[in-house]
Amino acid sequence: MERTIRKAVVLGSGVMGAAIAAHLANAGIRTHLLDIVPAALTAQEEARGLSLNDTAVRNRLANEAKKRLLTTKPAPLFAARNAELITPGNLEDDLARITEVDWVIEAVVEKLEVKQDLWAKVEAYWHPGLIISTNTSGVSINRMIEGRSEAFRRTFLGTHFFNPPRYMKLLEIIPGRDTDPDVMAFMKRVGERVVGKGVVLAKDTPNFIANRIGTYGLMVTFAEMVRGGWTVEEVDAMTGTAIGRPKSATFRTLDMVGLDTFVHVAGNVYSSVGNETEKAVFRVPELLHTMLANGWLGDKSGQGFYKKTKTATGKEILAFDYTTQTYVPLTKRKLVGVEQAKAAGGLKKRIKALAYSPTKEGQFVWNVLKAVLLYSAAKLPEIADDIVSVDNAMKWGFNWELGPFETWDVLGVPQAVARMKQEGEIIPAWVEEMLASGQTSFYTKERALRYYQTLTGERQEEEREREQMQLAAYKEKAKPILENPGASLIDIGDGVACLEFHSPNNAIGYDIVDMMFKSIDEVERNWRGLVIHNEAKNFCVGANLMMILSEAQDDNWDDINYLVNRFQQAAMRLKYAQRPIVAAPFGMTLGGGTEVCLPAARIQAAAETYMGLVEVGVGVIPGGGGTKEVLLRMTKAADQIDPKVDLQPFVNRAFETIALAKVSTSGEEAHDIGLLRGQDAVSINRDHLLYDVKQAVLALDRAGYTPPRMEKIRVVGADGKAVLKLGAYGMYQSGYISKHDLKIAGKLAHVLAGGDVNRSTYVSEQYLLDLEREAFLSLCGEPKSQERMIHMLTKGKPLRN
């Protein structure tokens, strides 16, 4: 019988344990969350007359952890209802639950003795086939199961999630000396396909891969800052997006992680390694100990390397001056090397320009990068078997855009090594041997395949599972079927084509709308179906707002009407196409991006999809068919059950969804707010989205896909519009919305009600589209709507006026 994971037990309900339980619930795994039994009653428990023997008291820690999952930000659950899959308990009364589950994950305090004692208790309930793992970030997994039976050890491994587990892609899997290879292979598959992670196989060494390299880099950066007299904010300017690292860079990242956590991780390496040179790097500076003693732990305590304070005019961010150990206002000192690098162009050009810049900033960045690159190379094969594992660990665990060896390639390996030698550095032997053999880079590409250099000098093709399809690879194999400046139609094999947006920010304009028509025509003639997908940061954040504003300010109403009508008709073509069309949204899928998805035969959304019609934020209503499609989603099911049912509650829901600009916090929540239907699906692993959506198209084709029939739509009419407007007026009277919001709500109510017709009149989709387009155009002419558009374009956030 094939092994599966349906139920799990998480031991420990602290921050990580509870968050892991939440993510297992996101994956549909029923999970018991267990923690220790409290030793004393709280004042509230005493007031209720409870004793230490009451279940509510004994399960208190896990119960409280489960409740926190519903209020924690960012949300650890895809949807609040997923918490129903988590059952709180305690480690004394409920440990026998282990006999009922497929996977036990330990996430208790990072102390070897505590873990050893717990595993001894767990083994009493162990049964064949049970997977047992630890979420330790640095305790030796082999040492913690010393004394356990061979059978137990064969199903034991490390599964190191990164915090927060829902959002961080990396899962380090670490085998013990006796771990069964089949168990490793199975859990790698579970990590990728069931839990949705990027899995890296690590070795049982201090802090494994990502924390080992990442902590080293942070320590080197700190030392370089003090040596050069740089400020905290200057270092963040040099070590953030300029070199492909997160915006949080170095010290904002430390504040988010928590200085106490960082010091613990660094101390773990310091106490575990024998090499004195390496040990010295991980020695925690006295300054950090002082900050800990003062309780300056970062975000969790309100101050760390940065501190937010309230002022008479709002909030101010202060930076930590380590020379005086005080907080000072931020200074926007111009860093010449950073500015020059930014002007160089894309990421690779930026990194190279900054690292080789003759400026002080260039020297700082070079010193930091050099140390990290050499350390990464020197630690192979101690921490990992190949460079791909190291690069992926840093990209997925620390959100670097490029891993160490990819960065080295960008700098030019021969050039970088020559400079390192001039500066007296020792180059790892395997790197010297690689260069001596004539290979000048760690990675090479051929026919859309990537190869990497092994430690023994061979060139090895990078492994990629069949679900890990990349659109870029298909684009390298052949020219697009069709293309224009805004979009392309790509052959992704098996008779399926992909419509890819690639306009600036994927904003929908004339080019994309034109390509929608041409793609559907082409697919209906020659292909089995169409996927709508791309590999940008976000699927689509809406229509080209700058273009619409410019046309409105110039009174080019015919041009706006033409574009909106064209977009509406493209959506109708998409909906009634003769071949199956499946949209694959991810990330920000807002406004026009959602309108592209709603008419598709199916939607295959990524788990992290933030979907919604947010047009009211820029002073208009959805005009590309989105208003009409939300109305249909909300009312169609009810109308099919009983043609006489009162539609008003369903229309009210459509009104609230659009007027309040509701945006899903996940693909799963898009189901809850009605933007995804029952037949739509969610891919938990973003890397598998293109594969999943292609399979959805092929399944529809094999089933003999036929487009939906065009039907008349029952509307609530003038009476229903009055109900909607009354509700909006109540919100205005209570101060919840502005006067202009009220005007927008009135226009929206007119469309959703079907205009001023009688209740239960049947209208066509085109009739609703005409109402929608008319409302959109009239709002574009409103000065306050144009103010909202300008504010969004200049400030990047909505204006309430």
C-alpha positions in Angstrom: 0.0 0.0 0.0 1.3 3.4 -0.9 2.4 5.6 2.0 0.4 8.7 2.7 0.2 11.6 5.2 -3.4 12.1 6.4 -2.9 12.8 10.1 0.0 14.2 12.1 1.0 15.1 15.7 3.0 18.2 16.4 4.9 18.1 19.7 5.3 21.6 21.1 2.9 24.6 20.6 5.3 27.4 20.6 5.7 29.9 17.8 7.1 27.3 15.4 5.1 24.3 16.5 1.8 26.1 16.2 2.8 27.6 12.9 3.8 24.2 11.5 0.5 22.7 12.7 -1.3 25.6 10.9 0.5 24.8 7.7 -0.2 21.1 7.9 -3.8 22.1 8.3 -3.4 24.3 5.2 -2.3 21.1 3.4 -5.5 19.3 4.6 -3.7 17.2 7.2 -5.6 16.7 10.5 -3.2 17.6 13.2 -3.0 17.1 17.0 -1.0 20.0 18.7 0.4 18.9 22.0 2.3 20.8 24.7 3.3 20.3 28.4 0.8 20.4 31.2 0.9 23.7 33.1 2.2 23.5 36.6 0.0 26.3 38.0 -3.4 27.8 37.5 -3.9 31.3 36.0 -5.9 33.9 37.9 -8.7 33.4 35.3 -8.7 29.6 35.8 -8.9 30.0 39.6 -11.8 32.5 39.2 -13.7 29.8 37.2 -13.1 27.3 39.9 -10.9 25.0 37.7 -8.2 22.7 39.0 -5.0 21.4 37.5 -6.9 18.2 36.6 -9.4 19.9 34.3 -8.9 19.3 30.6 -9.2 23.0 29.8 -6.2 23.6 32.1 -4.1 20.7 31.0 -4.6 21.7 27.3 -4.2 25.4 28.0 -0.9 26.0 26.1 -2.1 24.2 23.0 -5.5 25.8 23.2 -4.0 29.3 23.5 -1.6 28.6 20.6 -4.5 27.6 18.4 -6.4 30.8 19.3 -3.4 32.9 18.4 -3.3 31.4 14.9 -6.5 33.2 14.2 -5.1 36.6 15.1 -1.4 36.3 14.2 -0.2 38.6 11.3 0.8 37.6 8.7 -1.9 34.9 8.9 -0.4 31.4 9.3 -3.6 29.8 8.0 -4.8 30.0 4.4 -8.4 30.4 5.8 -9.6 30.6 9.4 -11.7 27.5 8.9 -8.5 25.4 8.6 -8.1 25.8 12.3 -10.8 23.2 12.6 -8.3 20.6 11.5 -6.1 21.3 14.6 -6.9 19.4 17.8 -5.2 20.8 21.0 -4.0 18.4 23.6 -1.1 17.7 26.0 2.0 15.6 26.2 0.7 13.4 29.1 -2.9 12.6 28.2 -2.6 12.6 24.4 0.7 11.2 23.5 -1.0 7.9 22.6 -2.5 9.8 19.6 0.8 8.9 17.9 -0.7 5.4 17.3 -3.3 7.0 15.0 -1.2 9.2 12.8 1.3 9.0 9.9 3.8 11.7 10.9 5.1 13.1 14.2 7.0 16.4 14.2 8.8 17.6 17.3 9.2 21.4 17.8 10.0 21.7 21.5 12.7 23.8 23.2 16.1 23.6 21.6 17.7 21.6 24.4 19.3 18.2 23.6 18.3 16.6 26.9 14.6 17.7 26.5 14.4 16.3 23.0 16.1 13.0 24.0 13.7 12.5 26.9 10.7 13.2 24.6 11.8 10.8 21.9 12.1 8.0 24.5 8.5 8.6 25.4 7.4 8.7 21.7 9.0 5.4 21.0 6.6 3.7 23.3 3.9 4.5 20.8 5.8 4.2 17.6 4.4 1.8 15.0 5.8 0.6 11.6 5.3 3.1 8.9 5.2 6.1 11.2 7.4 9.0 10.1 9.1 10.9 13.0 11.0 14.1 12.5 12.4 17.1 14.4 12.1 20.7 13.5 15.4 21.6 15.2 17.3 24.5 13.7 20.7 23.2 15.0 20.6 20.4 17.6 22.3 17.3 16.2 19.6 15.0 15.0 21.8 11.9 15.5 22.6 12.8 19.1 18.9 13.4 20.0 17.9 9.8 19.1 20.9 8.1 20.8 19.5 5.0 22.5 16.5 4.6 20.3 15.9 1.3 18.4 17.1 0.8 14.9 13.6 0.6 13.5 12.8 3.9 15.1 16.0 5.5 13.8 15.3 4.3 10.2 12.1 6.4 10.1 13.6 9.5 11.8 14.9 12.6 10.1 15.2 16.3 10.4 12.5 18.5 8.8 13.6 22.1 9.4 10.9 24.6 8.4 11.7 28.2 8.2 9.6 30.8 10.0 6.9 31.6 9.2 6.2 28.1 7.7 3.4 29.2 5.5 5.4 31.9 3.7 9.0 30.7 3.7 9.7 28.3 0.9 12.6 26.4 2.3 12.3 23.0 4.0 15.7 21.5 4.9 15.5 17.7 5.2 18.3 16.1 7.1 18.8 12.4 7.3 20.2 10.6 10.3 23.0 8.0 10.0 20.3 5.2 9.8 17.5 7.0 8.0 15.9 4.7 5.4 16.6 6.2 1.9 12.9 5.4 0.9 11.8 7.5 3.9 13.9 10.4 2.7 12.6 10.1 -0.8 9.0 10.0 0.4 9.4 13.0 2.7 11.0 15.0 0.0 7.9 14.3 -2.1 5.7 15.2 0.8 7.6 18.4 1.3 7.3 19.5 -2.3 3.9 18.2 -3.4 1.8 18.1 -0.1 3.3 20.9 2.0 4.4 23.0 -1.0 8.0 23.7 -0.1 11.3 23.9 -1.9 13.2 21.0 -0.4 17.0 20.9 0.1 18.8 17.9 1.5 21.2 19.0 4.2 23.7 17.2 6.5 23.7 16.9 10.2 26.0 19.8 10.9 25.6 22.9 13.0 22.7 25.0 11.7 22.6 22.9 8.5 22.9 24.9 5.3 20.9 28.2 5.2 21.4 29.3 8.8 25.1 28.3 8.6 25.8 30.5 5.6 23.3 33.2 6.4 24.5 33.7 10.0 28.1 33.7 8.8 27.2 36.5 6.3 25.4 38.5 8.9 28.4 38.2 11.3 30.8 39.3 8.6 28.5 42.2 7.7 28.4 43.3 11.3 32.1 43.2 11.7 32.7 45.0 8.4 30.3 47.8 9.5 32.2 48.4 12.8 35.5 48.2 11.0 34.5 50.8 8.4 32.5 53.0 10.8 29.3 52.6 8.7 25.8 53.3 10.2 23.1 50.7 10.4 21.0 52.3 7.7 24.0 52.7 5.4 24.7 49.0 5.6 21.1 48.2 4.9 21.2 50.4 1.8 24.3 48.4 0.6 23.1 44.9 1.4 19.4 45.0 0.3 17.9 45.1 -3.2 21.1 46.6 -4.6 22.7 43.1 -4.4 19.6 41.0 -4.7 18.7 40.7 -1.1 15.3 41.5 0.5 14.4 45.1 1.2 14.9 44.3 4.9 18.6 43.8 4.0 20.7 43.1 7.1 19.5 44.8 10.2 15.8 45.0 9.4 16.0 41.3 8.9 17.7 40.8 12.3 14.9 42.8 13.9 12.2 40.6 12.2 14.0 37.4 13.2 14.7 38.6 16.7 18.1 39.3 18.1 17.7 36.6 20.7 17.0 34.0 18.0 20.0 35.2 16.0 22.4 35.1 19.0 21.2 31.5 19.8 21.8 30.4 16.3 25.2 32.0 16.1 26.1 30.6 19.5 25.2 27.1 18.3 27.8 27.2 15.6 30.3 28.8 17.9 30.0 26.0 20.4 30.0 23.3 17.8 32.9 24.0 15.4 36.5 23.3 16.2 38.3 25.5 13.7 39.4 28.6 15.7 39.2 31.0 12.7 35.7 29.9 11.9 34.8 30.0 15.6 36.0 33.6 15.9 33.6 34.8 13.2 30.6 33.3 15.1 31.6 34.8 18.5 28.7 37.1 19.4 29.9 40.7 19.7 29.5 42.3 23.1 27.2 44.9 21.7 24.6 42.3 20.8 24.8 40.9 24.3 24.2 44.4 25.6 21.2 44.8 23.4 19.8 41.5 24.7 20.4 42.6 28.3 18.4 45.8 27.6 15.6 43.8 26.0 16.1 45.3 22.6 15.2 42.2 20.7 13.8 43.7 17.5 10.2 43.8 16.3 9.0 41.6 19.1 10.1 44.1 21.8 9.4 47.3 19.8 13.1 48.1 19.2 16.3 46.6 18.0 18.4 48.1 15.3 15.4 50.2 14.5 12.7 51.8 16.7 9.4 53.3 15.8 8.2 56.3 17.8 5.1 58.4 17.8 5.5 62.1 17.0 3.1 65.0 16.8 2.9 64.5 13.0 2.7 60.7 13.0 5.3 58.0 13.3 9.1 58.2 13.1 11.6 55.5 12.6 14.9 55.8 14.5 18.1 53.9 13.8 20.4 52.4 16.5 23.7 54.3 16.8 26.0 51.5 18.1 28.8 54.0 18.9 26.6 55.8 21.5 24.0 53.1 22.0 21.2 55.5 21.4 18.5 55.8 18.8 18.9 58.7 16.2 16.7 59.9 13.3 17.4 58.3 9.9 19.7 60.3 7.7 19.4 60.0 3.9 23.1 60.1 3.1 23.8 59.6 -0.6 25.9 56.5 -1.2 27.6 57.1 -4.6 28.6 53.5 -5.3 25.0 52.3 -4.6 23.5 55.0 -6.8 25.9 54.2 -9.7 25.1 50.5 -9.3 21.4 51.1 -9.5 21.9 53.0 -12.7 23.7 50.1 -14.3 20.5 48.2 -15.0 19.2 44.8 -13.9 20.3 42.7 -10.9 23.3 41.1 -12.4 24.7 44.4 -13.7 24.0 46.0 -10.3 25.8 43.4 -8.3 28.9 43.5 -10.6 28.9 47.3 -10.7 28.8 47.6 -7.0 31.2 44.9 -6.0 33.8 46.2 -8.4 33.1 49.8 -7.8 36.2 51.8 -6.7 34.1 53.6 -4.1 34.0 52.9 -0.3 30.6 51.3 -0.8 32.1 49.0 -3.5 34.9 47.9 -1.1 32.4 47.2 1.7 30.1 45.1 -0.6 33.1 43.2 -2.1 34.5 42.4 1.4 31.1 41.0 2.5 30.5 39.0 -0.7 34.0 37.7 -0.9 33.8 36.3 2.6 30.4 34.6 2.0 31.5 33.1 -1.4 34.7 31.7 0.0 33.0 30.3 3.1 30.2 28.7 1.0 32.8 27.0 -1.2 34.9 25.9 1.7 32.0 24.3 3.6 31.2 21.9 0.7 30.9 19.0 1.1 30.6 19.3 4.9 27.1 20.9 4.9 25.8 19.8 1.5 26.6 17.6 -1.5 26.4 20.2 -4.2 26.3 23.9 -5.0 22.6 23.8 -6.1 21.6 22.8 -2.5 23.5 25.8 -1.1 22.1 28.3 -3.6 18.5 27.1 -3.3 18.8 27.1 0.5 19.8 30.8 0.5 17.2 31.8 -2.1 14.4 30.0 -0.3 15.4 30.4 3.3 16.8 34.0 3.2 15.0 35.3 0.1 18.2 36.1 -1.8 17.6 36.5 -5.5 20.8 34.7 -6.3 22.7 32.1 -4.3 26.4 32.3 -3.5 27.6 30.4 -6.5 25.1 32.1 -8.8 26.5 35.4 -7.5 30.1 34.3 -8.1 29.2 33.5 -11.7 27.8 37.1 -12.0 31.0 38.5 -10.7 33.0 36.3 -13.1 34.7 33.5 -11.4 38.2 34.0 -12.9 38.1 37.7 -12.3 36.8 37.3 -8.7 39.4 34.6 -7.9 42.2 36.7 -9.2 41.3 39.6 -7.0 40.8 37.3 -4.0 44.3 35.9 -4.5 45.8 39.4 -4.8 44.2 40.1 -1.4 45.8 37.0 0.1 42.8 34.8 0.3 43.0 31.0 0.1 40.8 29.5 -2.7 39.2 26.1 -2.0 41.0 23.5 -3.9 38.0 22.3 -5.9 37.4 25.8 -7.2 41.0 26.0 -8.3 40.7 22.6 -10.0 37.6 23.7 -11.8 39.3 26.8 -13.2 42.4 24.8 -14.1 40.2 22.4 -16.1 39.0 25.3 -18.3 35.6 25.7 -16.7 35.0 29.4 -15.9 31.6 29.3 -14.3 29.7 27.1 -11.8 26.6 27.0 -14.0 26.1 26.6 -17.7 23.0 26.4 -19.8 22.3 24.3 -22.9 19.0 23.8 -24.7 17.0 25.3 -21.8 18.8 22.9 -19.3 21.0 24.1 -16.5 24.2 22.2 -15.6 26.4 22.7 -12.5 29.9 21.8 -11.6 30.3 19.0 -9.0 33.0 18.8 -6.4 34.8 16.1 -8.4 34.9 18.2 -11.6 32.0 16.7 -13.6 29.2 18.7 -15.2 25.9 17.5 -13.8 22.4 18.4 -15.1 20.3 20.1 -12.4 17.5 17.8 -11.2 14.0 19.0 -11.8 10.9 17.0 -11.1 8.2 16.8 -13.8 5.9 19.1 -11.8 8.6 21.9 -11.8 7.8 23.3 -15.2 9.1 26.8 -16.1 7.7 29.0 -18.8 11.2 30.4 -19.4 12.4 27.0 -20.5 9.7 26.7 -23.2 10.6 30.2 -24.4 14.2 29.2 -24.8 13.3 26.1 -26.9 11.2 27.9 -29.5 10.0 31.3 -30.6 6.5 32.4 -29.4 3.6 31.4 -31.5 2.4 35.0 -31.4 3.8 38.0 -29.7 3.5 41.8 -29.3 5.1 44.2 -26.8 2.5 43.3 -24.1 2.0 39.6 -24.3 3.1 36.4 -26.0 1.5 33.0 -26.8 3.9 30.2 -25.9 3.8 26.5 -26.8 4.1 24.5 -23.6 3.7 21.1 -25.1 1.0 18.5 -25.5 -1.1 20.8 -27.6 -1.4 23.4 -24.9 -0.5 27.1 -25.4 0.1 29.7 -22.7 -0.8 33.3 -22.9 1.9 35.2 -21.0 1.6 38.9 -20.0 4.9 40.8 -20.0 3.9 44.5 -20.2 5.4 46.8 -17.5 3.9 45.4 -14.2 1.7 43.2 -16.4 -0.7 46.1 -16.6 -3.5 45.4 -19.0 -3.6 47.8 -22.0 -4.3 47.6 -25.8 -1.5 45.1 -26.4 -2.6 42.5 -23.9 -6.3 42.8 -24.9 -5.4 42.4 -28.6 -3.3 39.3 -27.8 -6.2 37.8 -25.9 -8.3 37.9 -29.1 -5.6 36.6 -31.3 -4.6 33.8 -28.8 -8.2 32.5 -28.5 -8.6 32.5 -32.3 -5.3 30.6 -32.7 -6.1 28.1 -29.9 -9.6 27.4 -31.3 -8.0 26.5 -34.7 -4.9 24.6 -33.7 -4.6 23.7 -30.0 -6.2 21.6 -27.3 -6.5 24.5 -24.9 -5.1 27.6 -23.4 -3.3 28.5 -20.1 -3.2 32.1 -18.9 0.0 32.4 -16.8 3.3 34.3 -16.4 6.4 34.2 -14.2 6.5 37.8 -13.0 6.4 38.8 -9.4 2.7 39.2 -9.6 0.1 37.8 -12.0 -1.4 41.2 -12.8 -2.2 44.2 -10.6 -4.8 45.7 -12.9 -5.4 47.8 -16.0 -2.9 50.5 -17.2 -4.1 53.2 -14.8 -1.7 55.8 -16.2 -3.1 55.4 -19.7 -6.7 55.6 -18.5 -6.0 58.7 -16.4 -4.2 60.4 -19.2 -7.0 59.7 -21.7 -9.6 60.9 -19.2 -7.7 64.2 -18.5 -7.6 64.8 -22.3 -11.3 64.0 -22.6 -10.6 61.1 -25.0 -13.8 59.3 -24.0 -14.1 57.5 -27.3 -10.7 55.9 -26.7 -11.5 54.9 -23.2 -14.9 53.5 -24.3 -13.1 51.5 -27.1 -10.5 50.0 -24.7 -13.1 49.1 -22.0 -15.5 47.6 -24.6 -12.6 45.7 -26.2 -11.6 44.3 -22.8 -15.2 43.3 -22.1 -15.5 41.5 -25.4 -12.1 39.8 -24.9 -13.4 38.4 -21.6 -16.6 37.2 -23.3 -14.5 35.5 -26.0 -12.5 33.9 -23.2 -15.6 32.7 -21.5 -17.3 31.2 -24.5 -14.2 29.9 -26.4 -14.5 26.5 -28.0 -11.4 25.2 -26.3 -10.9 25.1 -22.5 -9.1 28.1 -21.0 -7.7 27.9 -17.5 -6.2 30.9 -15.7 -3.3 30.4 -13.2 -3.1 33.5 -11.0 -0.6 34.0 -8.2 0.6 36.8 -6.0 -1.2 40.1 -6.6 -4.2 39.4 -8.9 -6.1 42.7 -8.6 -8.6 44.6 -10.6 -8.2 43.7 -14.3 -6.1 40.7 -13.3 -9.1 39.2 -11.5 -11.3 40.2 -14.5 -9.1 38.1 -16.8 -9.5 35.1 -14.5 -13.2 35.2 -13.7 -14.5 34.2 -17.1 -12.1 31.3 -17.5 -13.5 27.7 -17.7 -11.4 27.0 -14.6 -9.0 28.8 -12.3 -5.9 27.0 -10.9 -4.6 29.5 -8.3 -1.4 29.5 -6.4 -1.8 29.1 -2.6 -0.4 32.6 -2.2 -2.9 34.4 -4.4 -4.2 37.8 -3.3 -7.3 38.2 -5.5 -9.9 41.0 -5.6 -11.6 43.7 -7.5 -10.1 46.9 -6.0 -11.2 49.5 -8.5 -13.1 51.6 -5.9 -9.7 52.5 -4.5 -9.0 54.4 -7.7 -12.5 55.9 -7.9 -14.2 53.6 -10.4 -16.0 50.2 -10.5 -14.7 47.1 -12.3 -15.3 47.8 -16.0 -13.8 44.8 -17.8 -16.7 42.4 -17.0 -15.7 41.9 -13.4 -18.8 43.5 -11.9 -21.0 41.3 -14.1 -19.1 38.1 -13.4 -19.2 38.6 -9.6 -22.9 39.1 -9.8 -23.3 35.9 -11.8 -21.1 34.0 -9.3 -23.2 35.2 -6.4 -26.6 34.7 -7.9 -26.4 31.8 -10.4 -26.3 28.9 -7.9 -29.4 30.3 -6.0 -31.3 30.9 -9.2 -30.6 27.4 -10.5 -32.0 25.9 -7.2 -35.2 27.9 -7.3 -36.0 30.6 -9.9 -38.3 32.2 -7.4 -35.8 32.6 -4.6 -35.1 36.1 -3.3 -31.9 37.2 -5.0 -31.4 40.3 -2.8 -29.1 38.7 -0.2 -26.9 37.3 -3.0 -26.7 40.6 -4.8 -25.9 42.3 -1.5 -22.9 40.0 -1.2 -21.7 40.9 -4.6 -22.1 44.5 -3.7 -20.1 44.1 -0.5 -17.4 42.2 -2.3 -16.8 45.0 -4.9 -17.7 48.1 -2.8 -15.4 47.0 0.1 -12.7 46.0 -2.3 -12.4 42.6 -0.7 -9.1 40.8 -1.4 -8.4 37.2 -0.6 -5.4 36.6 1.8 -4.8 33.3 -0.1 -6.0 31.2 -3.0 -8.2 29.2 -0.5 -9.8 32.3 0.9 -10.7 33.4 -2.7 -13.2 30.4 -2.5 -14.6 31.8 0.7 -15.3 35.3 -0.7 -16.8 33.8 -3.9 -14.1 34.6 -6.5 -13.3 31.0 -7.0 -15.9 28.4 -7.7 -16.2 24.8 -6.5 -14.5 23.5 -9.7 -11.6 25.9 -9.3 -8.5 24.5 -7.5 -5.4 25.7 -5.6 -1.8 24.7 -6.0 0.1 24.7 -2.7 3.5 24.7 -4.4 4.0 27.8 -6.6 6.7 25.8 -8.6 4.0 23.3 -9.6 1.5 25.9 -10.8 2.3 25.7 -14.5 2.2 21.9 -14.4 -1.1 21.8 -12.5 -2.8 24.3 -14.8 -1.7 22.5 -17.9 -3.0 19.3 -16.5 -6.3 21.0 -15.8 -6.6 22.1 -19.5 -5.8 18.6 -20.7 -8.3 17.0 -18.3 -11.1 19.3 -19.7 -10.0 18.5 -23.2 -10.1 14.8 -22.6 -13.5 15.1 -21.0 -14.8 16.6 -24.3 -15.0 20.2 -23.2 -18.0 22.3 -24.4 -18.3 26.0 -23.6 -21.1 27.2 -21.4 -24.4 28.3 -22.9 -25.2 32.0 -23.0 -28.2 32.5 -20.7 -30.4 35.4 -19.5 -29.8 36.7 -16.0 -32.5 37.5 -13.5 -31.9 40.8 -11.7 -33.4 42.6 -8.7 -34.1 45.8 -10.6 -35.0 49.2 -9.2 -36.3 47.9 -5.9 -33.1 46.0 -5.3 -31.0 49.0 -6.2 -32.8 51.0 -3.6 -31.9 48.4 -1.0 -28.2 48.6 -2.0 -28.2 52.4 -2.0 -29.9 52.5 1.4 -27.2 50.2 2.9 -24.5 52.4 1.4 -26.1 55.6 2.8 -26.1 54.0 6.2 -22.4 53.4 5.9 -21.9 57.1 4.8 -24.0 58.3 7.8 -21.9 56.3 10.2 -18.7 57.8 8.7 -17.5 54.5 7.3 -17.4 55.8 3.7 -16.9 59.2 2.2 -19.3 61.1 0.0 -17.4 60.1 -3.1 -17.5 56.5 -2.0 -21.3 56.9 -1.7 -21.4 58.1 -5.3 -19.3 55.2 -6.5 -21.6 52.8 -4.5 -24.6 54.3 -6.3 -23.1 53.6 -9.7 -22.2 50.1 -8.6 -25.7 49.4 -7.2 -27.2 50.5 -10.6 -25.1 47.9 -12.4 -25.6 45.0 -10.0 -29.4 45.6 -9.8 -29.7 45.6 -13.6 -30.7 49.2 -13.8 -34.2 50.5 -13.3 -36.0 47.5 -14.6 -38.7 45.6 -12.6 -37.6 43.0 -10.1 -37.0 39.5 -11.6 -36.5 40.9 -15.1 -34.2 38.7 -17.2 -31.4 40.6 -19.0 -28.5 39.6 -21.2 -24.8 39.7 -20.2 -24.3 42.4 -22.9 -26.9 44.6 -21.2 -25.0 44.3 -17.9 -21.7 45.0 -19.6 -23.1 48.2 -21.2 -24.3 49.4 -17.8 -20.9 48.5 -16.3 -19.0 50.4 -19.0 -21.2 53.4 -18.7 -20.6 53.6 -15.0 -16.9 53.1 -15.4 -16.7 56.0 -18.0 -18.8 58.4 -15.9 -16.6 57.8 -12.8 -13.4 58.3 -14.8 -14.7 61.9 -15.5 -15.1 62.7 -11.8 -12.4 65.0 -10.4 -12.3 63.0 -7.1 -11.8 59.8 -9.0 -8.9 61.3 -10.9 -7.5 62.5 -7.6 -7.6 58.8 -6.5 -5.8 57.7 -9.6 -3.1 60.2 -9.2 -2.6 59.3 -5.6 -2.3 55.6 -6.4 0.2 56.3 -9.2 2.3 58.6 -7.1 2.0 57.1 -3.6 1.2 53.5 -4.4 -1.8 53.4 -2.0 -5.5 54.3 -2.2 -6.8 57.8 -1.3 -10.0 58.2 0.7 -11.5 61.5 -0.5 
